[in-house]
Amino acid sequence: MKEVLLALISGIIVGFLFALLKLPIPAPPALAGVTGVVGVYLGFKLFQWIVPLFQFVPK
């Protein structure tokens, strides 16, 4: 939980600084970007869950 809060706080600070300096935000469009990141994370976790099922070696 600590990592999540630190990531959120650092993201808010970076977003504020980018707005202050009138720079384009280094992120994809809001909802599409968040959905893409969640999809990548879920695909990674799915891979970690499925691959061990096919690596079963009987004794």
C-alpha positions, 0 to 999 in steps of 0.5 A: 500500500505504501508503494501505491501511495508513493506512486500516486503522490509522485504522479501528482507532483509530476503532473503539477510540474508539467502543467506549471511548465506548460509541457504536454503531459507524458501520458496517453489520453486519459481513459484509453491510457489507463485502460491500456496500462491495466490491460498490459498488467492483466496480460502479464499476470495471466501469463504468470498464471497460465505458463506454470500450468503447462510446465508440470513435470511428473516425478 
